[in-house]
Amino acid sequence: MNALTLSSFVFFTGLVAVITWWLTRRDDTQHSAGYFLAGRSLTFPIIAGSLLMTNLSTEQMVGLNGAAFTDGLSVMAWEVVAVVSLVAMAMFFLPRFLKSGITTLPELLALRFDRTTQLLANMIFMLAYAIILLPSILYSGALGLMGVLDLRALTGIDSQMVLLTGTVIVVGIAGAIYALFGGLRSIAISDTLNGIGLLIGGMIIVYFGLDRVSDGNGILAGWDIIRETHPEKLNSLGSDDQSVPISTLFTGVLLLNMFYWCTNQQIIQRTFAAKTLAEGQKGVLLTGTLKLLGPLYLVLPGIIAFQLYSGDGIKADAAYGRLVFDVLPAPLTGFFAAAMVGAILSSFNSALNSTATLFSLDVYKARINRDATDAQVVKISKWAGWIMAASAMVIAPLLATQESLFVYVQKVNSIYYIPLLSVIVVGLISKRVPAIAANLALVLGCLIIGLFYFVPSLADMVEAVHNFHFIAIVLVVLIAMMMVIGKLAPRAEPWIQKDVGAIDMTPWAGTRVASVVLLILVMAIYLAFAG
């Protein structure tokens, strides 16, 4: 590897670490409010930067571009439809979350239902993060770095599995240190800094990639070549044989996005740290605006890679790393590798921080040691984080057997996404549905989806109707079941949500206008590439 690439990589990685340390050196991370919620001090640019960067993991960069390599522009649904969910978050979910002054979503479920619901939600979140989320971040991150930095040539290690495992361990340890010693504010600030680098780097890759397609005749010529040689790759409407058929935008794709952006602890924890409701809403809607750019750097590079490498027998998930290594000049390769490391660490440390928060506050403090001091809770949080990090490092290399990481992750995530989403929605829109209904929905929902995924005869039925339609059916069934129980055996007293006065709850005056504009832009993007 070019020495200039390596030196620029080290420089930019170190620069983000130094700036983050300088800005957070006086933060209080010994007490839970400072460690878990950044002292409720985050303003909208930091919230937006952190939300975007936590989402922009290498699972997205490597996985979504890999999906675009196979299916083309139709996979942009994961970026563009996310905007609809972010509008719902700003308008409906966020005001209700901040009103209760919660630190975790299971804490809200304890207020709305009971402590059993809280415990079930906690167990589901922690198991899912340990088995699915954290390993997928480490695996995709290691895979991306191996391609971008050509680690095989740099290290002299020929075995793909040995190199993969070693990279996973190094990244996992670095991410754990980042997450467990700095608290949420340091994560949010480093996310924002890395997010700027990643956006710039992603756009640069598109520029150099299109220029490579045209043999140096410019990006417009490169775009025209792709449009002429592979017009099917530029259709926003997915066909039935692709991973995101057009009909699934209104069922599974929308629902998975709704859970991810509105009720996923790992993502929305930074919105709980908003200084005011208005700052939180502006941060969420700014994230939506930036997500509209997602197809440019998370989908188009995969299509460019298909144009350049489709005849080389390259695996889809390896296409992005190959493209970056081939088209970027050495100093920019190092810069982008640093941004990729930032993306890996951002998503990994956010998930670790959220997992540690769930365990230390909702399990340790609430059930094991109710008299624990803030210092004890923070200490336990760090120990829990190290255990989760270690388990993720063990599981991550096993994902190498999956044909498409992104498709696999979206599928298995729905096992817990759908039951949790159904319970949170019913909890917020109803006043009489009892705790037993929510508890049944959590248990039955996970069991039903898991059985239909992994029992062959049942899996055939899912394939017949499409996985994304299936999970929409399950959501409707779970919500209907809870509402019926609420009618037949309602709770004795209606639930009334109280404003705990944690922050100023005055909404941002521009929320509705900004939301409508974003929804119009979503429709315009789809119509522009429908064909």
Residue pairs with C-beta under 8 A, 6 or more apart in sequence:
1 149
1 150
1 153
1 154
2 330
2 333
4 330
4 331
4 334
5 149
5 330
5 331
5 333
5 334
5 337
6 149
6 154
6 334
7 334
8 330
8 331
8 332
8 333
8 334
8 335
8 338
9 149
9 333
9 334
9 335
9 337
9 338
9 341
10 334
10 338
11 334
11 338
12 197
12 334
12 335
12 338
12 339
13 338
13 341
13 342
16 190
16 193
16 194
16 197
16 338
16 342
17 190
19 189
19 193
20 182
20 186
20 189
20 190
20 193
21 186
23 189
24 182
24 183
24 185
24 186
24 189
27 34
27 38
27 39
27 183
27 185
27 186
28 34
28 35
28 39
29 35
29 181
29 182
29 183
29 186
29 378
30 374
30 375
30 378
31 374
31 375
31 378
32 103
32 361
32 374
32 377
32 378
33 39
33 40
34 183
34 185
35 183
35 184
35 378
35 381
36 103
36 183
36 184
36 269
36 353
36 357
36 361
36 381
37 103
37 184
37 269
37 272
37 273
38 183
38 184
38 185
38 188
38 270
38 273
39 185
39 273
40 272
40 273
40 274
40 275
40 502
40 503
41 185
41 273
41 275
42 50
42 185
42 188
42 270
42 273
42 274
42 275
42 279
42 283
43 274
43 275
43 279
43 283
44 279
44 280
44 282
44 283
44 286
45 192
45 283
45 286
46 188
46 189
46 192
46 270
46 283
47 188
47 270
47 271
47 273
47 274
47 279
47 280
47 282
47 283
47 284
47 286
47 287
48 282
48 283
48 284
48 286
48 287
48 290
49 188
49 191
49 192
49 193
49 195
49 196
50 187
50 188
50 191
50 192
50 195
50 270
50 350
51 267
51 270
51 271
51 283
51 284
51 287
52 191
52 195
52 287
52 290
52 291
53 191
53 192
53 194
53 195
53 198
53 342
53 343
53 346
53 347
54 191
54 266
54 267
54 270
54 346
54 347
54 350
55 267
55 347
56 195
56 198
56 298
56 343
56 346
56 347
57 137
57 140
57 141
57 343
57 344
57 346
57 347
57 348
58 137
58 140
58 141
58 143
58 144
58 340
58 343
58 344
58 347
59 136
59 137
59 140
59 141
59 347
59 405
59 406
59 409
60 298
60 406
61 140
61 144
61 202
61 298
61 320
61 340
61 343
62 140
62 141
62 143
62 144
62 317
62 320
62 321
62 405
63 140
63 317
63 404
63 405
63 406
63 409
64 75
64 78
64 79
64 298
64 299
64 302
64 406
65 298
65 299
65 301
65 302
65 305
65 319
65 320
66 302
66 315
66 316
66 317
66 318
66 319
66 320
66 404
66 405
66 406
67 75
67 243
67 302
67 316
67 404
67 406
67 407
68 75
68 76
68 233
68 298
68 299
68 300
68 301
68 302
68 303
68 306
69 302
69 303
69 305
69 306
69 316
69 319
70 242
70 243
70 316
70 404
71 238
71 242
71 243
71 244
72 230
72 232
72 233
72 234
72 235
72 242
72 303
72 306
73 233
73 234
73 235
73 236
73 295
73 299
73 300
73 303
73 529
74 235
74 236
74 237
74 238
74 239
74 242
74 243
74 244
74 246
75 238
75 242
75 243
75 244
75 299
75 302
75 406
76 236
76 294
76 295
76 298
76 299
76 525
77 238
77 244
77 248
77 249
77 253
78 244
78 253
78 257
78 410
79 291
79 292
79 294
79 295
79 298
79 299
80 291
80 292
80 294
80 295
80 522
80 525
80 526
81 249
81 253
81 254
81 257
81 522
82 257
82 260
82 261
82 288
82 291
82 294
83 288
83 291
83 292
83 518
83 519
83 521
83 522
84 254
84 257
84 519
84 522
85 254
85 257
85 258
85 260
85 261
85 262
86 261
86 284
86 285
86 287
86 288
86 291
86 518
87 285
87 288
87 515
87 518
87 519
88 258
88 261
88 262
89 261
89 262
89 268
89 271
89 284
90 280
90 281
90 284
90 285
90 288
90 511
90 515
91 511
91 512
91 515
92 262
92 428
93 262
93 263
93 428
94 271
94 277
94 280
94 281
94 284
95 277
95 505
95 507
96 428
96 497
97 105
97 108
97 268
97 271
97 272
98 271
98 272
98 274
98 277
98 280
98 502
98 503
98 505
99 497
99 498
99 499
99 500
99 505
100 107
100 108
100 111
100 497
100 498
100 500
101 500
101 501
101 502
101 503
102 108
102 111
102 272
103 269
103 272
103 357
103 361
104 122
104 265
104 269
104 357
104 358
104 361
104 362
105 121
105 125
105 263
105 265
105 268
105 420
105 424
106 117
106 118
106 119
106 121
106 122
106 125
106 265
106 358
106 362
107 118
107 361
107 362
108 424
108 427
109 117
109 118
109 121
109 423
109 424
109 427
109 438
110 117
110 118
110 362
110 366
111 497
112 427
112 428
112 438
112 495
112 497
113 423
113 427
113 434
113 435
113 438
113 439
114 435
115 366
115 367
116 435
116 439
117 423
117 435
117 438
117 439
117 442
118 362
118 366
119 362
119 363
119 367
120 439
120 442
120 443
121 420
121 423
121 442
122 358
122 359
122 362
122 363
124 416
124 419
124 420
124 442
124 446
125 265
125 354
125 355
125 358
125 416
125 420
126 355
126 358
126 359
126 388
127 416
128 413
128 415
128 416
129 266
129 351
129 354
129 355
129 388
130 355
130 388
130 391
130 392
130 395
131 395
132 409
132 412
132 413
133 266
133 351
133 413
134 348
134 351
134 352
134 355
134 388
134 389
134 391
134 392
134 395
134 396
135 392
135 395
135 396
135 398
135 399
136 396
136 399
136 405
136 409
137 344
137 347
137 348
137 351
137 392
138 168
138 171
138 172
138 175
138 344
138 348
138 392
138 393
138 396
139 164
139 168
139 396
139 397
139 399
139 400
139 405
140 317
140 405
141 167
141 168
141 171
141 340
141 341
141 343
141 344
141 348
142 164
142 167
142 168
142 171
142 396
143 164
143 317
143 318
143 321
143 405
144 320
144 321
144 340
144 344
145 151
145 167
145 171
145 321
145 337
145 340
145 341
145 344
146 152
146 163
146 164
146 167
146 321
147 318
147 320
147 321
147 322
147 324
147 325
148 321
148 324
148 325
148 333
148 336
148 337
148 340
149 325
149 333
149 337
150 325
151 157
151 163
151 167
152 158
152 163
155 163
155 166
157 163
157 166
160 400
161 397
161 400
164 397
164 400
165 397
168 393
168 396
168 397
169 393
171 341
171 344
171 345
171 348
172 348
172 389
172 390
172 392
172 393
172 396
173 389
174 341
174 345
175 344
175 345
175 348
175 349
175 352
175 389
176 348
176 349
176 352
176 385
176 386
176 389
178 186
178 187
178 190
178 345
178 348
178 349
179 187
179 348
179 349
179 350
179 352
179 353
179 356
179 385
180 349
180 352
180 353
180 356
180 381
180 382
180 385
180 386
181 382
182 190
183 353
184 269
184 270
184 273
184 353
185 273
187 270
187 346
187 349
187 350
187 353
188 270
188 273
190 342
190 345
190 346
191 342
191 346
191 350
193 342
194 339
194 342
194 343
194 345
194 346
195 342
195 346
197 335
197 336
197 338
197 339
197 342
198 297
198 339
198 340
198 342
198 343
199 290
199 293
199 297
200 339
201 332
201 335
201 336
201 339
202 296
202 297
202 298
202 301
203 296
203 297
204 328
204 332
204 336
205 297
205 301
205 323
205 324
205 327
205 328
205 336
206 219
206 296
206 297
206 300
206 301
206 304
207 219
208 327
208 328
208 329
209 222
209 300
209 301
209 304
209 305
209 308
209 323
209 327
210 218
210 219
210 220
210 221
210 222
210 223
210 226
210 304
211 217
211 218
211 219
211 222
211 327
212 222
212 304
212 308
212 326
212 327
213 221
213 222
213 225
213 226
213 304
213 307
213 308
214 221
214 222
214 224
214 225
222 304
225 307
226 233
226 234
226 303
226 304
226 307
227 234
229 307
230 303
230 306
230 307
231 531
233 303
233 306
234 303
234 529
234 531
235 529
235 530
235 531
236 525
236 526
236 528
236 529
236 530
236 531
237 246
237 526
237 530
237 531
238 244
238 245
238 246
238 248
239 245
239 246
243 404
243 407
244 253
244 468
245 466
247 466
247 469
248 466
248 468
248 469
251 468
251 469
251 471
251 472
252 414
252 466
252 467
252 468
252 469
252 470
252 471
252 472
253 468
255 417
255 418
255 421
255 468
255 471
255 472
255 475
256 410
256 413
256 414
256 417
256 468
256 471
258 421
259 417
259 418
259 420
259 421
260 267
260 417
261 267
261 268
262 268
262 421
262 424
263 420
263 421
263 424
264 417
265 354
265 357
265 358
266 350
266 351
266 354
266 355
267 350
269 350
269 353
269 354
269 357
270 350
271 280
271 283
271 284
274 280
274 283
274 503
275 503
276 503
276 504
276 505
276 506
277 503
277 504
277 505
277 506
277 507
277 508
278 504
278 506
278 507
278 508
279 508
281 507
281 508
281 511
282 508
282 510
285 511
285 514
285 515
285 518
288 518
289 518
292 518
292 521
292 522
292 525
295 525
301 320
301 323
302 316
302 319
302 320
304 323
305 314
305 319
305 320
305 322
305 323
306 319
308 323
308 326
309 319
309 322
309 323
314 322
316 403
316 404
317 404
317 405
317 406
324 333
324 336
325 333
328 336
348 392
352 385
352 388
352 389
353 385
355 384
355 385
355 388
356 381
356 382
356 384
356 385
356 388
357 381
359 380
359 381
359 384
360 377
360 378
360 380
360 381
360 384
361 377
364 372
364 377
364 380
364 384
365 372
365 377
369 376
372 380
399 405
399 408
402 408
411 453
411 467
412 453
414 449
414 467
414 471
415 446
415 449
415 450
415 453
416 446
417 471
418 445
418 449
418 471
418 474
418 475
418 478
419 441
419 442
419 444
419 445
419 446
419 449
419 478
420 442
421 475
422 441
422 445
422 475
422 478
422 479
422 482
423 438
423 441
423 442
423 478
423 482
425 479
426 433
426 437
426 438
426 441
426 479
426 482
426 483
426 486
427 433
427 438
430 482
430 483
430 486
431 494
431 495
431 496
432 486
432 490
432 491
432 494
432 495
433 482
433 483
433 485
433 486
433 490
433 491
434 485
434 486
434 489
434 490
434 491
435 491
436 485
436 489
437 481
437 482
437 485
437 486
438 482
440 481
440 482
440 485
441 478
441 481
441 482
444 478
444 481
445 474
445 478
448 474
449 471
449 474
451 458
452 458
452 459
452 461
452 462
452 470
453 459
453 462
462 470
465 473
499 505
